[in-house]
Amino acid sequence: MPQARARKSDSHRCPECGAGFEVTYFDDRTGERALLPMTIARAACPACGHSRSVSLPAGAERTVQVELSEGIEADEGGGG
């Protein structure tokens, strides 16, 4: 029986309003698909709508969800 799919998440902080949010997605890369490169997608801050780039596994951009979070240490990396 196949394993249930589990969502992975990455913490981010909006550079415009400072809100913390979680970007969650399914990473279904297995076998040869695991060799696919990462892709860049856009994620909008759920508080103010400011869009920023996020790096995701290939194919995961179709399963992205963005939700506000509280009290997280966010990645304030170079995405724009």
C-alpha positions in Angstrom: 0.0 0.0 0.0 1.5 3.4 -1.0 2.3 5.9 1.8 0.0 8.8 2.4 1.3 12.1 0.8 2.7 14.5 3.4 2.9 18.2 2.8 6.3 19.8 3.3 6.5 23.4 4.5 9.0 26.3 4.4 8.7 29.4 6.6 9.0 32.9 5.0 8.6 36.5 6.1 7.2 39.2 3.9 9.7 41.9 3.1 6.9 44.5 2.8 4.7 44.0 5.9 6.8 41.6 8.0 4.1 38.9 8.4 5.4 35.4 8.8 3.8 32.7 6.5 4.2 29.1 5.6 4.5 27.9 2.0 3.4 24.2 1.9 3.5 21.8 -1.0 3.7 18.1 -1.9 7.2 16.9 -3.0 6.4 13.8 -5.1 9.9 13.4 -6.6 10.8 9.7 -6.5 13.2 7.6 -8.6 14.3 9.5 -11.7 12.0 12.4 -10.8 14.2 13.1 -7.8 16.9 14.2 -10.2 14.8 17.1 -11.6 16.0 20.6 -10.8 14.3 22.9 -8.4 11.9 25.5 -9.9 11.0 29.0 -9.0 7.4 30.0 -8.2 5.7 33.1 -6.9 4.0 33.1 -3.5 1.8 36.0 -2.3 1.9 37.1 1.3 -1.5 36.3 2.8 -1.5 39.5 4.8 -0.7 42.2 2.2 -0.5 40.3 -1.1 3.1 41.2 -1.8 4.5 38.5 -4.1 7.9 36.9 -3.7 9.9 34.1 -5.3 10.2 30.8 -3.6 12.2 27.8 -4.7 10.3 24.5 -4.9 10.9 20.9 -6.1 10.0 20.4 -9.7 6.2 19.9 -10.0 5.4 21.1 -6.5 4.3 24.5 -7.8 1.0 22.9 -8.7 0.3 22.0 -5.0 1.4 25.2 -3.2 -0.7 26.7 -0.4 0.3 29.8 1.6 -1.0 30.5 5.1 -0.2 33.0 7.8 1.8 31.7 10.8 2.7 33.1 14.2 6.0 33.1 16.0 8.1 31.4 13.4 11.7 32.0 12.4 11.3 32.8 8.7 13.6 32.6 5.8 14.3 36.1 4.7 16.5 35.0 1.8 17.1 36.5 -1.5 13.7 35.9 -3.1 12.0 39.0 -4.4 
